[in-house]
Amino acid sequence: MTGAHRLQQIQPFHVMALLARARQMEAEGRDIVHMEVGEPDFPTPPAVIQAAESALKTQPIHYTPALGLPDLRQAIADYYAERYGVELDWRRVVVTPGSSAALQLAMAALLNPGDEILLPDPGYPCNRNFAYLVNAKPRSVPVHRSGGFRPTAKQIANAWSPATRALMVASPSNPTGTCLSLGELAELAEAISPRQGYLIVDEIYQGLTYGNVDETALSLAFDRLIVVNSFSKYFGMTGWRLGWLVVPDALVEPMDRLAQNLYLCAPTLAQHAALAALNPANRPELDRRRDEFHQRRDFLYTALKSLGFVLGPSPQGAFYLYADCSALTHDSQAFCEQLLEQVGVAVTPGLDFGSNAPQAHVRFAFTTGLDRLQLGVDKIAEFLA
Ligand SMILES: Cc1ncc(COP(=O)(O)O)c(C=O)c1O
């Protein structure tokens, strides 16, 4: 065997093979409609680029403190106060290289080898691999279209075992777009509370919500709460690799130690640039982009239904539609491969998101313009015919 046992548990992103094939086909001159990509197609907001240019000229690009630039941590705390009415001590904010590092810090800080973490299935695939990395056990909690892909307090209470330490949920969720209301989160917290567990809420699609209330789990009166967020999605900064956590006071110092050892600090230039991302003056541009995602969602939702995909009520957030394709195929993986080969449309098979009926599901990302989505829909119609 090469390497550690855990390497056998860590699965690749299956969509990456599909993406590689799509790129190869493009290199050969084929036009591919990309509906598999999990990042906004918009460029970095101009104000962020300007701030980065200015920082390059005026700031030393050295290591920052491991928990992040104090100004940025303060600006994140101010953002919660201004936008969500949540007063937060800025010292509870931990700036990380993407929320990917934030999720790893959270798992490293909370889970001993053999401990369990509950994860809704379907869900973001990396989470279970982060658990494996600290020799913990991810436990799937299946969520279904009939229940709006929401885990219930009863399910959590039933799934909780003596080895369980935490529940992690995402709101809005990848791949389903489901948003959990503060009331629903409070019920989950109530189920966890007597069990002395932690609730981790991944809010990295926060701000990309369509027509419903914009909230944060930080409004909950619950102490054992970790909130994860990122500059990647709403702020349109995927490649800048910047995210953050808000943690209880007692976890700040351990997070500092972990961050110092694991990566020293988040990218310094990105931290300076992110100050401009949070500035309220940048908000109209971000909200214009959000409104465009909203239009795309409405278009694609209707189009997919008319093609024979089954969807629940229109998802309230993120930029994905998680569609049941069982009326069209019994093997979503083969379906996605054929769709790509035959008509040049790239979408993600359910396999990447867990073991809860993956063969019956496909994730469509509306991270490309309306004209391309229309073309993709036409091509899928041609394929199905
Ligand atoms: C639910 C969820 N959490 C976390 C991430 C990681 O994002 P990043 O590391 O860019 O902040 C992603 C990326 O797609 C995601 O979908």
The ligand as a MOL file (V3000), in Angstrom:
LIG
                    3D

  0  0  0     0  0            999 V3000
M  V30 BEGIN CTAB
M  V30 COUNTS 16 16 0 0 0
M  V30 BEGIN ATOM
M  V30 1 C -20.9170 24.3610 1.0220 0
M  V30 2 C -19.5020 24.7520 0.7240 0
M  V30 3 N -18.6530 24.9700 1.7610 0
M  V30 4 C -17.3720 25.3260 1.5570 0
M  V30 5 C -16.8580 25.4890 0.2640 0
M  V30 6 C -15.4110 25.8940 0.1160 0
M  V30 7 O -15.2540 27.1560 -0.4660 0
M  V30 8 P -13.9990 28.1160 -0.2640 0
M  V30 9 O -12.8720 27.3170 0.2800 0
M  V30 10 O -13.7260 28.6760 -1.6070 0
M  V30 11 O -14.4330 29.1840 0.7140 0
M  V30 12 C -17.6920 25.2710 -0.8390 0
M  V30 13 C -17.1830 25.4110 -2.2220 0
M  V30 14 O -17.8540 25.2120 -3.2070 0
M  V30 15 C -19.0570 24.8910 -0.6030 0
M  V30 16 O -19.9110 24.6790 -1.6170 0
M  V30 END ATOM
M  V30 BEGIN BOND
M  V30 1 1 1 2
M  V30 2 1 2 3
M  V30 3 2 2 15
M  V30 4 2 3 4
M  V30 5 1 4 5
M  V30 6 1 5 6
M  V30 7 2 5 12
M  V30 8 1 6 7
M  V30 9 1 7 8
M  V30 10 2 8 9
M  V30 11 1 8 10
M  V30 12 1 8 11
M  V30 13 1 12 13
M  V30 14 1 12 15
M  V30 15 2 13 14
M  V30 16 1 15 16
M  V30 END BOND
M  V30 END CTAB
M  END
